[in-house]
C-alpha cells in the first residue's frame, strides 16, 4: 500500500475563517488521504499572543477537538517553529495582521509554501510585495484576498499568461457595501441599513472599517500589482463614505451620528433613480490609475443590476473588449472564504508534490559522459 506524503502546516490566525478552514479540511481528510495520498499535519497554531504546539503534529480532525477544549496557551514561538521544519510545509495565514510579513519571508527561504487570506502582506510597501513574488508564483497562493471564493486572481493570471492584455478591471468588491446600497434603493435610511449590516455581522465591529473604502483599496492595489504596476496604497484615489468629522469619534458616537447622513444618501439615491442609475461603491484599476469611489452606474448594466451582498468583477481586455468578462457571486462570508482557502491549499499541495517528483525523476536519468 502506498504511503501517504506528509505535509506540515503552521497556521497563523485561528479566528472564524481559520477555524472554518480546519473544519472543512477535517471533513475531507479521508478524501485527501485516499485520492491525493496526502496527510496534512498541523505542527502549530498561532494567534497574536497565544500558540498551540503539539509534539508531533495533529490531523485537522484532531486539531478541532483540541482547540475546542482550549488548546491555545500563551507563547510566541513561531520563528522557532519555522526554523525547526525540515519537511515540506505550508504556512497558512488567515489573520488580518500587518505583522506577518517577516514570518512569510522566513518560511519561503526555508522552502515552505504560503497560503494567504490575509491581504495586508500583499498590500503593504511595494518592495515587500516584490520580495514575496521573487520566490515564484508556485510558492504563494492568495485567491481569497480579492474576491473571497470567486476566482478573480486565477482568471486574471490565466488571461495574462496566455498573452491577453488587461485594459481595465472594475467591480463591487465589498459584499457589505453591496448590501447597504441595495437596501438604500428600497427607500430605507442609511443609518438603519448600516446598523442592520452591523447587527448581522456584515460589517466589522467598527463599520467605518468598511465605509472608509480602505479594504477595497487594498484589493485594488493587489490587482494593480498583478498587472505589473509598482503601486502604493497612498497613490490610490480613495473617496470613502465617512465624513472627516466622524472619523475620530468612538464607535458608539459614530453610530448615533449616522442619522445626519440619512438625507444626503436619500437625495443621492433619488437623483440616480431619476436617471435610471444605481449608486455603487466601486474599485477600478486601469493603466497607471486606480480608484475607489461611489459612482452612479446604469441600472441595466452588470454592476448596476447587482443585488445584495454579492460581488462582481468586470474585466476588459484586448480579447474581451466589446463584451468584458464578468465574474459574479458570493464575495464574502466565512464558509465561502474558507472554501477558497481550502482550494489554495490544494494548489499548494499540487505544487509541493510536483517539486518532489521532478528532482526524483532527474536523479534517475543517465548522466552524460
C-alpha atoms as a printed R data frame, in Angstrom:
    type eleno elety resid chain resno       x      y       z
1   ATOM     1    CA   UNK     A     1   0.000  0.000   0.000
2   ATOM     2    CA   UNK     A     2   1.355  3.392  -0.995
3   ATOM     3    CA   UNK     A     3   2.445  5.535   1.950
4   ATOM     4    CA   UNK     A     4   0.820  8.960   2.251
5   ATOM     5    CA   UNK     A     5   3.021 12.010   1.846
6   ATOM     6    CA   UNK     A     6   3.068 14.134   4.994
7   ATOM     7    CA   UNK     A     7   2.781 17.895   4.527
8   ATOM     8    CA   UNK     A     8   3.151 20.016   7.653
9   ATOM     9    CA   UNK     A     9   1.123 23.157   8.304
10  ATOM    10    CA   UNK     A    10   1.859 26.138  10.520
11  ATOM    11    CA   UNK     A    11  -1.367 28.098  10.906
12  ATOM    12    CA   UNK     A    12  -1.422 31.811  11.741
13  ATOM    13    CA   UNK     A    13  -4.801 33.058  12.934
14  ATOM    14    CA   UNK     A    14  -7.355 30.673  14.384
15  ATOM    15    CA   UNK     A    15 -10.325 33.035  14.170
16  ATOM    16    CA   UNK     A    16 -13.632 32.463  12.385
17  ATOM    17    CA   UNK     A    17 -12.173 31.881   8.919
18  ATOM    18    CA   UNK     A    18  -9.184 29.922  10.234
19  ATOM    19    CA   UNK     A    19 -11.401 27.628  12.298
20  ATOM    20    CA   UNK     A    20 -13.732 27.014   9.346
21  ATOM    21    CA   UNK     A    21 -10.777 26.138   7.106
22  ATOM    22    CA   UNK     A    22  -9.690 23.443   9.558
23  ATOM    23    CA   UNK     A    23 -13.271 22.146   9.809
24  ATOM    24    CA   UNK     A    24 -13.504 21.817   6.025
25  ATOM    25    CA   UNK     A    25 -10.122 20.073   5.899
26  ATOM    26    CA   UNK     A    26 -11.336 17.726   8.620
27  ATOM    27    CA   UNK     A    27 -14.440 16.822   6.607
28  ATOM    28    CA   UNK     A    28 -12.298 15.889   3.589
29  ATOM    29    CA   UNK     A    29  -9.432 14.301   5.491
30  ATOM    30    CA   UNK     A    30 -10.042 10.784   4.171
31  ATOM    31    CA   UNK     A    31 -10.526 12.065   0.623
32  ATOM    32    CA   UNK     A    32  -7.148 13.818   0.737
33  ATOM    33    CA   UNK     A    33  -5.522 10.655   2.005
34  ATOM    34    CA   UNK     A    34  -7.174  8.264  -0.445
35  ATOM    35    CA   UNK     A    35  -7.156 10.374  -3.620
36  ATOM    36    CA   UNK     A    36  -4.088 12.561  -3.220
37  ATOM    37    CA   UNK     A    37  -2.113 10.291  -0.895
38  ATOM    38    CA   UNK     A    38  -1.510 13.300   1.327
39  ATOM    39    CA   UNK     A    39  -1.704 13.679   5.088
40  ATOM    40    CA   UNK     A    40  -1.884 17.241   6.414
41  ATOM    41    CA   UNK     A    41  -0.123 17.545   9.737
42  ATOM    42    CA   UNK     A    42  -0.687 20.672  11.860
43  ATOM    43    CA   UNK     A    43   2.572 21.382  13.694
44  ATOM    44    CA   UNK     A    44   1.481 24.678  15.202
45  ATOM    45    CA   UNK     A    45  -1.361 27.156  15.546
46  ATOM    46    CA   UNK     A    46  -0.575 30.776  16.376
47  ATOM    47    CA   UNK     A    47  -2.582 33.863  17.291
48  ATOM    48    CA   UNK     A    48  -1.180 37.264  18.265
49  ATOM    49    CA   UNK     A    49  -0.255 36.241  21.827
50  ATOM    50    CA   UNK     A    50  -1.057 32.538  22.011
51  ATOM    51    CA   UNK     A    51   0.009 29.279  20.415
52  ATOM    52    CA   UNK     A    52  -0.577 25.546  20.311
53  ATOM    53    CA   UNK     A    53   2.382 23.292  19.501
54  ATOM    54    CA   UNK     A    54   1.545 19.562  19.512
55  ATOM    55    CA   UNK     A    55   4.693 17.427  19.843
56  ATOM    56    CA   UNK     A    56   4.437 15.547  16.558
57  ATOM    57    CA   UNK     A    57   1.521 17.406  14.955
58  ATOM    58    CA   UNK     A    58  -2.186 16.670  14.598
59  ATOM    59    CA   UNK     A    59  -4.620 15.929  11.793
60  ATOM    60    CA   UNK     A    60  -7.306 18.564  11.182
61  ATOM    61    CA   UNK     A    61  -9.946 16.403  12.890
62  ATOM    62    CA   UNK     A    62  -7.740 16.014  15.964
63  ATOM    63    CA   UNK     A    63  -6.885 19.716  15.991
64  ATOM    64    CA   UNK     A    64 -10.549 20.716  16.061
65  ATOM    65    CA   UNK     A    65 -11.119 18.603  19.183
66  ATOM    66    CA   UNK     A    66  -8.047 20.042  20.893
67  ATOM    67    CA   UNK     A    67  -8.902 23.657  20.079
68  ATOM    68    CA   UNK     A    68 -12.482 23.283  21.248
69  ATOM    69    CA   UNK     A    69 -11.162 22.136  24.616
70  ATOM    70    CA   UNK     A    70  -8.957 25.220  24.941
71  ATOM    71    CA   UNK     A    71  -5.716 24.316  23.219
72  ATOM    72    CA   UNK     A    72  -4.194 27.790  22.858
73  ATOM    73    CA   UNK     A    73  -1.692 28.840  25.520
74  ATOM    74    CA   UNK     A    74   0.480 31.928  25.945
75  ATOM    75    CA   UNK     A    75   3.543 31.997  23.731
76  ATOM    76    CA   UNK     A    76   5.089 33.327  20.516
77  ATOM    77    CA   UNK     A    77   7.465 30.642  19.220
78  ATOM    78    CA   UNK     A    78   6.544 30.903  15.542
79  ATOM    79    CA   UNK     A    79  10.057 31.917  14.485
80  ATOM    80    CA   UNK     A    80  11.488 28.860  16.208
81  ATOM    81    CA   UNK     A    81   8.784 26.592  14.762
82  ATOM    82    CA   UNK     A    82   9.688 27.641  11.206
83  ATOM    83    CA   UNK     A    83  13.390 27.096  11.906
84  ATOM    84    CA   UNK     A    84  12.786 23.503  13.057
85  ATOM    85    CA   UNK     A    85  10.865 22.299   9.981
86  ATOM    86    CA   UNK     A    86  12.833 20.135   7.559
87  ATOM    87    CA   UNK     A    87   9.955 18.554   5.607
88  ATOM    88    CA   UNK     A    88   7.550 20.080   3.024
89  ATOM    89    CA   UNK     A    89   5.300 22.594   4.736
90  ATOM    90    CA   UNK     A    90   2.651 25.254   4.224
91  ATOM    91    CA   UNK     A    91   2.464 28.473   6.200
92  ATOM    92    CA   UNK     A    92  -1.240 29.348   6.343
93  ATOM    93    CA   UNK     A    93  -2.027 32.996   7.168
94  ATOM    94    CA   UNK     A    94  -5.720 33.622   7.891
95  ATOM    95    CA   UNK     A    95  -5.051 36.622  10.129
96  ATOM    96    CA   UNK     A    96  -5.829 40.277   9.410
97  ATOM    97    CA   UNK     A    97  -2.422 41.291  10.751
98  ATOM    98    CA   UNK     A    98   0.168 43.563   9.180
99  ATOM    99    CA   UNK     A    99   2.906 41.890  11.258
100 ATOM   100    CA   UNK     A   100   3.216 38.522   9.483
101 ATOM   101    CA   UNK     A   101   5.481 39.552   6.568
102 ATOM   102    CA   UNK     A   102   8.818 38.593   8.235
103 ATOM   103    CA   UNK     A   103   7.477 35.106   9.003
104 ATOM   104    CA   UNK     A   104   6.257 34.669   5.431
105 ATOM   105    CA   UNK     A   105   9.699 35.509   4.076
106 ATOM   106    CA   UNK     A   106  11.398 33.176   6.538
107 ATOM   107    CA   UNK     A   107   9.027 30.354   5.555
108 ATOM   108    CA   UNK     A   108   9.771 30.906   1.853
109 ATOM   109    CA   UNK     A   109  13.526 30.928   2.492
110 ATOM   110    CA   UNK     A   110  13.088 27.681   4.410
111 ATOM   111    CA   UNK     A   111  11.445 26.124   1.350
112 ATOM   112    CA   UNK     A   112   7.856 26.495   2.513
113 ATOM   113    CA   UNK     A   113   4.737 27.411   0.584
114 ATOM   114    CA   UNK     A   114   2.312 30.204   1.518
115 ATOM   115    CA   UNK     A   115  -1.477 30.259   1.520
116 ATOM   116    CA   UNK     A   116  -2.919 33.662   2.440
117 ATOM   117    CA   UNK     A   117  -6.368 35.060   3.068
118 ATOM   118    CA   UNK     A   118  -4.626 37.997   4.744
119 ATOM   119    CA   UNK     A   119  -4.302 40.784   2.197
120 ATOM   120    CA   UNK     A   120  -2.072 43.084   4.278
121 ATOM   121    CA   UNK     A   121   1.299 41.474   3.450
122 ATOM   122    CA   UNK     A   122   0.423 41.861  -0.246
123 ATOM   123    CA   UNK     A   123  -0.846 45.436   0.082
124 ATOM   124    CA   UNK     A   124   1.981 46.826   2.187
125 ATOM   125    CA   UNK     A   125   5.014 48.558   0.645
126 ATOM   126    CA   UNK     A   126   5.653 47.506  -2.952
127 ATOM   127    CA   UNK     A   127   9.154 46.310  -2.039
128 ATOM   128    CA   UNK     A   128   7.565 43.712   0.274
129 ATOM   129    CA   UNK     A   129   5.177 42.525  -2.444
130 ATOM   130    CA   UNK     A   130   8.086 42.225  -4.877
131 ATOM   131    CA   UNK     A   131  10.141 40.266  -2.363
132 ATOM   132    CA   UNK     A   132   7.316 37.742  -1.865
133 ATOM   133    CA   UNK     A   133   6.806 37.293  -5.598
134 ATOM   134    CA   UNK     A   134  10.515 36.744  -6.240
135 ATOM   135    CA   UNK     A   135  10.182 33.219  -4.808
136 ATOM   136    CA   UNK     A   136   7.850 32.264  -7.689
137 ATOM   137    CA   UNK     A   137   4.101 32.119  -8.226
138 ATOM   138    CA   UNK     A   138   4.025 28.396  -7.470
139 ATOM   139    CA   UNK     A   139   5.110 29.138  -3.893
140 ATOM   140    CA   UNK     A   140   2.412 31.599  -2.821
141 ATOM   141    CA   UNK     A   141  -1.377 31.268  -3.199
142 ATOM   142    CA   UNK     A   142  -3.794 34.067  -2.324
143 ATOM   143    CA   UNK     A   143  -7.018 33.733  -4.317
144 ATOM   144    CA   UNK     A   144  -9.264 34.840  -1.436
145 ATOM   145    CA   UNK     A   145  -7.638 38.235  -0.814
146 ATOM   146    CA   UNK     A   146  -9.731 39.902  -3.541
147 ATOM   147    CA   UNK     A   147 -12.968 38.011  -4.127
148 ATOM   148    CA   UNK     A   148 -13.194 35.520  -1.243
149 ATOM   149    CA   UNK     A   149 -14.464 32.415  -3.076
150 ATOM   150    CA   UNK     A   150 -14.586 33.995  -6.548
151 ATOM   151    CA   UNK     A   151 -11.799 33.001  -8.985
152 ATOM   152    CA   UNK     A   152 -10.618 36.556  -9.679
153 ATOM   153    CA   UNK     A   153  -6.852 36.167  -9.186
154 ATOM   154    CA   UNK     A   154  -6.622 32.903 -11.112
155 ATOM   155    CA   UNK     A   155  -8.673 34.245 -14.023
156 ATOM   156    CA   UNK     A   156  -6.519 37.344 -14.383
157 ATOM   157    CA   UNK     A   157  -3.283 35.341 -14.129
158 ATOM   158    CA   UNK     A   158  -4.526 32.860 -16.747
159 ATOM   159    CA   UNK     A   159  -5.514 35.666 -19.113
160 ATOM   160    CA   UNK     A   160  -2.129 37.333 -18.821
161 ATOM   161    CA   UNK     A   161  -0.142 34.085 -19.074
162 ATOM   162    CA   UNK     A   162  -1.857 33.311 -22.389
163 ATOM   163    CA   UNK     A   163  -0.909 36.683 -23.861
164 ATOM   164    CA   UNK     A   164  -4.029 38.752 -23.192
165 ATOM   165    CA   UNK     A   165  -3.664 42.408 -22.211
166 ATOM   166    CA   UNK     A   166  -5.819 43.679 -19.338
167 ATOM   167    CA   UNK     A   167  -7.205 47.131 -20.100
168 ATOM   168    CA   UNK     A   168  -9.457 47.722 -17.094
169 ATOM   169    CA   UNK     A   169 -10.734 45.900 -14.011
170 ATOM   170    CA   UNK     A   170 -13.791 47.353 -12.302
171 ATOM   171    CA   UNK     A   171 -16.047 45.920  -9.681
172 ATOM   172    CA   UNK     A   172 -18.007 45.916  -6.484
173 ATOM   173    CA   UNK     A   173 -15.517 44.248  -4.140
174 ATOM   174    CA   UNK     A   174 -17.446 44.585  -0.876
175 ATOM   175    CA   UNK     A   175 -20.448 42.431  -0.019
176 ATOM   176    CA   UNK     A   176 -21.073 44.743   2.927
177 ATOM   177    CA   UNK     A   177 -21.374 47.870   0.793
178 ATOM   178    CA   UNK     A   178 -23.312 45.975  -1.863
179 ATOM   179    CA   UNK     A   179 -25.889 45.064   0.777
180 ATOM   180    CA   UNK     A   180 -26.064 48.642   2.074
181 ATOM   181    CA   UNK     A   181 -26.709 50.259  -1.306
182 ATOM   182    CA   UNK     A   182 -29.192 47.589  -2.368
183 ATOM   183    CA   UNK     A   183 -31.210 48.332   0.766
184 ATOM   184    CA   UNK     A   184 -30.962 52.091   0.209
185 ATOM   185    CA   UNK     A   185 -32.559 51.624  -3.204
186 ATOM   186    CA   UNK     A   186 -35.590 50.194  -1.409
187 ATOM   187    CA   UNK     A   187 -36.111 53.569   0.269
188 ATOM   188    CA   UNK     A   188 -34.559 52.718   3.611
189 ATOM   189    CA   UNK     A   189 -32.457 55.142   5.681
190 ATOM   190    CA   UNK     A   190 -28.674 54.995   5.630
191 ATOM   191    CA   UNK     A   191 -28.386 54.868   9.441
192 ATOM   192    CA   UNK     A   192 -30.876 51.997   9.676
193 ATOM   193    CA   UNK     A   193 -29.178 49.933   6.992
194 ATOM   194    CA   UNK     A   194 -25.677 50.373   8.440
195 ATOM   195    CA   UNK     A   195 -26.964 49.370  11.874
196 ATOM   196    CA   UNK     A   196 -28.644 46.278  10.415
197 ATOM   197    CA   UNK     A   197 -25.494 45.355   8.493
198 ATOM   198    CA   UNK     A   198 -23.506 45.619  11.712
199 ATOM   199    CA   UNK     A   199 -26.046 43.583  13.698
200 ATOM   200    CA   UNK     A   200 -25.988 40.835  11.059
201 ATOM   201    CA   UNK     A   201 -22.192 40.668  11.096
202 ATOM   202    CA   UNK     A   202 -21.742 42.040   7.561
203 ATOM   203    CA   UNK     A   203 -19.549 44.907   8.778
204 ATOM   204    CA   UNK     A   204 -16.530 44.963  11.045
205 ATOM   205    CA   UNK     A   205 -17.281 45.843  14.706
206 ATOM   206    CA   UNK     A   206 -16.437 49.406  13.682
207 ATOM   207    CA   UNK     A   207 -18.413 49.937  10.425
208 ATOM   208    CA   UNK     A   208 -16.016 52.703   9.438
209 ATOM   209    CA   UNK     A   209 -13.511 49.970   8.527
210 ATOM   210    CA   UNK     A   210 -15.902 49.073   5.687
211 ATOM   211    CA   UNK     A   211 -17.318 52.520   4.917
212 ATOM   212    CA   UNK     A   212 -13.845 54.077   4.610
213 ATOM   213    CA   UNK     A   213 -13.189 52.003   1.491
214 ATOM   214    CA   UNK     A   214  -9.696 51.081   2.729
215 ATOM   215    CA   UNK     A   215 -10.352 47.332   2.468
216 ATOM   216    CA   UNK     A   216 -11.421 47.753  -1.166
217 ATOM   217    CA   UNK     A   217  -8.374 49.948  -1.810
218 ATOM   218    CA   UNK     A   218  -6.138 47.101  -0.639
219 ATOM   219    CA   UNK     A   219  -7.836 44.730  -3.095
220 ATOM   220    CA   UNK     A   220  -7.475 47.242  -5.922
221 ATOM   221    CA   UNK     A   221  -3.799 47.693  -5.042
222 ATOM   222    CA   UNK     A   222  -3.146 43.938  -5.215
223 ATOM   223    CA   UNK     A   223  -4.865 43.735  -8.620
224 ATOM   224    CA   UNK     A   224  -2.829 46.662  -9.950
225 ATOM   225    CA   UNK     A   225   0.369 44.953  -8.810
226 ATOM   226    CA   UNK     A   226  -0.636 41.747 -10.566
227 ATOM   227    CA   UNK     A   227  -0.863 43.826 -13.731
228 ATOM   228    CA   UNK     A   228   2.750 44.873 -13.237
229 ATOM   229    CA   UNK     A   229   2.199 48.290 -11.701
230 ATOM   230    CA   UNK     A   230   4.583 49.382  -8.930
231 ATOM   231    CA   UNK     A   231   1.722 50.886  -6.966
232 ATOM   232    CA   UNK     A   232   1.481 52.089  -3.380
233 ATOM   233    CA   UNK     A   233  -1.677 52.353  -1.279
234 ATOM   234    CA   UNK     A   234  -1.323 56.104  -0.792
235 ATOM   235    CA   UNK     A   235  -1.468 56.680  -4.561
236 ATOM   236    CA   UNK     A   236  -4.945 55.177  -4.975
237 ATOM   237    CA   UNK     A   237  -7.669 57.773  -5.415
238 ATOM   238    CA   UNK     A   238  -9.850 56.853  -2.421
239 ATOM   239    CA   UNK     A   239 -13.110 58.641  -1.591
240 ATOM   240    CA   UNK     A   240 -14.747 56.926   1.361
241 ATOM   241    CA   UNK     A   241 -18.207 57.328   2.841
242 ATOM   242    CA   UNK     A   242 -17.185 58.661   6.268
243 ATOM   243    CA   UNK     A   243 -17.002 62.473   6.689
244 ATOM   244    CA   UNK     A   244 -13.836 63.816   8.347
245 ATOM   245    CA   UNK     A   245 -15.756 64.975  11.424
246 ATOM   246    CA   UNK     A   246 -16.924 61.394  12.083
247 ATOM   247    CA   UNK     A   247 -13.593 59.606  11.686
248 ATOM   248    CA   UNK     A   248 -12.160 60.010  15.194
249 ATOM   249    CA   UNK     A   249 -15.153 59.635  17.494
250 ATOM   250    CA   UNK     A   250 -16.000 56.420  19.364
251 ATOM   251    CA   UNK     A   251 -17.941 53.661  17.610
252 ATOM   252    CA   UNK     A   252 -20.989 54.396  19.762
253 ATOM   253    CA   UNK     A   253 -20.891 58.112  18.867
254 ATOM   254    CA   UNK     A   254 -20.407 57.248  15.210
255 ATOM   255    CA   UNK     A   255 -23.481 55.017  15.197
256 ATOM   256    CA   UNK     A   256 -25.502 57.826  16.802
257 ATOM   257    CA   UNK     A   257 -24.256 60.408  14.285
258 ATOM   258    CA   UNK     A   258 -25.120 58.248  11.255
259 ATOM   259    CA   UNK     A   259 -28.594 59.773  11.261
260 ATOM   260    CA   UNK     A   260 -27.025 63.004   9.935
261 ATOM   261    CA   UNK     A   261 -26.137 61.180   6.703
262 ATOM   262    CA   UNK     A   262 -29.669 59.911   6.006
263 ATOM   263    CA   UNK     A   263 -30.766 62.955   3.996
264 ATOM   264    CA   UNK     A   264 -27.546 63.006   1.944
265 ATOM   265    CA   UNK     A   265 -27.892 59.433   0.699
266 ATOM   266    CA   UNK     A   266 -31.662 59.690   0.257
267 ATOM   267    CA   UNK     A   267 -31.091 62.567  -2.167
268 ATOM   268    CA   UNK     A   268 -28.280 60.772  -3.997
269 ATOM   269    CA   UNK     A   269 -30.358 57.604  -4.403
270 ATOM   270    CA   UNK     A   270 -33.328 59.650  -5.640
271 ATOM   271    CA   UNK     A   271 -31.272 61.606  -8.156
272 ATOM   272    CA   UNK     A   272 -29.632 58.438  -9.504
273 ATOM   273    CA   UNK     A   273 -33.005 56.707  -9.793
274 ATOM   274    CA   UNK     A   274 -34.374 59.552 -11.920
275 ATOM   275    CA   UNK     A   275 -31.637 58.808 -14.463
276 ATOM   276    CA   UNK     A   276 -32.232 55.034 -14.239
277 ATOM   277    CA   UNK     A   277 -28.923 54.680 -12.418
278 ATOM   278    CA   UNK     A   278 -27.800 52.939  -9.233
279 ATOM   279    CA   UNK     A   279 -25.285 54.040  -6.613
280 ATOM   280    CA   UNK     A   280 -22.385 51.601  -6.377
281 ATOM   281    CA   UNK     A   281 -19.148 51.810  -4.379
282 ATOM   282    CA   UNK     A   282 -16.594 50.658  -6.924
283 ATOM   283    CA   UNK     A   283 -12.936 49.831  -7.211
284 ATOM   284    CA   UNK     A   284 -11.253 50.397 -10.550
285 ATOM   285    CA   UNK     A   285  -7.831 49.547 -11.991
286 ATOM   286    CA   UNK     A   286  -6.515 50.947 -15.262
287 ATOM   287    CA   UNK     A   287  -3.025 51.604 -16.600
288 ATOM   288    CA   UNK     A   288  -1.342 53.975 -14.127
289 ATOM   289    CA   UNK     A   289  -4.685 54.820 -12.478
290 ATOM   290    CA   UNK     A   290  -6.565 53.164  -9.614
291 ATOM   291    CA   UNK     A   291  -9.571 54.480  -7.702
292 ATOM   292    CA   UNK     A   292 -12.172 53.600  -5.087
293 ATOM   293    CA   UNK     A   293 -15.284 55.767  -5.035
294 ATOM   294    CA   UNK     A   294 -19.086 55.987  -5.017
295 ATOM   295    CA   UNK     A   295 -20.446 56.268  -8.576
296 ATOM   296    CA   UNK     A   296 -23.764 56.378 -10.409
297 ATOM   297    CA   UNK     A   297 -23.986 53.366 -12.731
298 ATOM   298    CA   UNK     A   298 -26.547 52.453 -15.396
299 ATOM   299    CA   UNK     A   299 -29.073 50.245 -13.569
300 ATOM   300    CA   UNK     A   300 -29.301 47.854 -16.529
301 ATOM   301    CA   UNK     A   301 -25.542 47.179 -16.555
302 ATOM   302    CA   UNK     A   302 -23.956 44.149 -14.890
303 ATOM   303    CA   UNK     A   303 -22.681 46.247 -11.980
304 ATOM   304    CA   UNK     A   304 -25.746 48.476 -11.699
305 ATOM   305    CA   UNK     A   305 -28.041 45.440 -11.557
306 ATOM   306    CA   UNK     A   306 -26.100 43.808  -8.707
307 ATOM   307    CA   UNK     A   307 -28.216 42.799  -5.704
308 ATOM   308    CA   UNK     A   308 -27.416 42.249  -2.037
309 ATOM   309    CA   UNK     A   309 -24.004 41.185  -0.738
310 ATOM   310    CA   UNK     A   310 -22.799 39.599  -3.999
311 ATOM   311    CA   UNK     A   311 -19.543 40.779  -5.540
312 ATOM   312    CA   UNK     A   312 -18.937 41.419  -9.212
313 ATOM   313    CA   UNK     A   313 -15.721 41.954 -11.159
314 ATOM   314    CA   UNK     A   314 -15.767 43.127 -14.772
315 ATOM   315    CA   UNK     A   315 -12.543 42.576 -16.726
316 ATOM   316    CA   UNK     A   316 -11.996 44.373 -20.029
317 ATOM   317    CA   UNK     A   317  -9.062 43.127 -22.064
318 ATOM   318    CA   UNK     A   318  -7.797 43.022 -25.609
319 ATOM   319    CA   UNK     A   319  -9.650 39.740 -26.157
320 ATOM   320    CA   UNK     A   320 -12.679 40.726 -24.075
321 ATOM   321    CA   UNK     A   321 -13.003 44.237 -25.447
322 ATOM   322    CA   UNK     A   322 -16.585 44.592 -26.680
323 ATOM   323    CA   UNK     A   323 -18.003 42.088 -24.184
324 ATOM   324    CA   UNK     A   324 -15.981 42.230 -20.946
325 ATOM   325    CA   UNK     A   325 -15.530 39.117 -18.841
326 ATOM   326    CA   UNK     A   326 -17.834 39.119 -15.793
327 ATOM   327    CA   UNK     A   327 -17.132 37.230 -12.561
328 ATOM   328    CA   UNK     A   328 -20.060 37.344 -10.163
329 ATOM   329    CA   UNK     A   329 -21.173 35.574  -6.999
330 ATOM   330    CA   UNK     A   330 -20.794 35.479  -3.216
331 ATOM   331    CA   UNK     A   331 -17.781 37.613  -2.380
332 ATOM   332    CA   UNK     A   332 -17.998 37.420   1.382
333 ATOM   333    CA   UNK     A   333 -18.864 35.016   4.146
334 ATOM   334    CA   UNK     A   334 -16.883 32.727   6.410
335 ATOM   335    CA   UNK     A   335 -17.717 29.431   4.645
336 ATOM   336    CA   UNK     A   336 -17.127 30.842   1.157
337 ATOM   337    CA   UNK     A   337 -13.791 32.396   2.140
338 ATOM   338    CA   UNK     A   338 -12.683 29.223   3.919
339 ATOM   339    CA   UNK     A   339 -13.569 27.175   0.832
340 ATOM   340    CA   UNK     A   340 -11.365 29.481  -1.239
341 ATOM   341    CA   UNK     A   341  -8.503 28.970   1.226
342 ATOM   342    CA   UNK     A   342  -9.082 25.197   1.016
343 ATOM   343    CA   UNK     A   343  -8.741 25.417  -2.770
344 ATOM   344    CA   UNK     A   344  -5.457 27.303  -2.390
345 ATOM   345    CA   UNK     A   345  -4.198 24.625  -0.001
346 ATOM   346    CA   UNK     A   346  -4.960 22.019  -2.682
347 ATOM   347    CA   UNK     A   347  -2.987 24.105  -5.201
348 ATOM   348    CA   UNK     A   348  -0.069 24.293  -2.767
349 ATOM   349    CA   UNK     A   349  -0.225 20.520  -2.289
350 ATOM   350    CA   UNK     A   350  -0.014 20.020  -6.067
351 ATOM   351    CA   UNK     A   351   3.000 22.340  -6.247
352 ATOM   352    CA   UNK     A   352   4.742 20.524  -3.386
353 ATOM   353    CA   UNK     A   353   4.128 17.124  -4.956
354 ATOM   354    CA   UNK     A   354   5.357 18.344  -8.356
355 ATOM   355    CA   UNK     A   355   8.551 19.730  -6.824
356 ATOM   356    CA   UNK     A   356   9.114 16.430  -5.021
357 ATOM   357    CA   UNK     A   357   8.617 14.339  -8.159
358 ATOM   358    CA   UNK     A   358  10.766 16.359 -10.580
359 ATOM   359    CA   UNK     A   359  14.051 16.047  -8.623
360 ATOM   360    CA   UNK     A   360  13.344 12.327  -8.115
361 ATOM   361    CA   UNK     A   361  12.877 11.842 -11.887
362 ATOM   362    CA   UNK     A   362  16.030 13.828 -12.653
363 ATOM   363    CA   UNK     A   363  18.018 11.589 -10.303
364 ATOM   364    CA   UNK     A   364  17.027  8.521 -12.353
365 ATOM   365    CA   UNK     A   365  18.217  9.942 -15.661
366 ATOM   366    CA   UNK     A   366  21.557  8.731 -17.069
367 ATOM   367    CA   UNK     A   367  24.420 11.165 -16.676
368 ATOM   368    CA   UNK     A   368  26.116 12.183 -19.930
369 ATOM   369    CA   UNK     A   369  29.804 11.282 -20.069
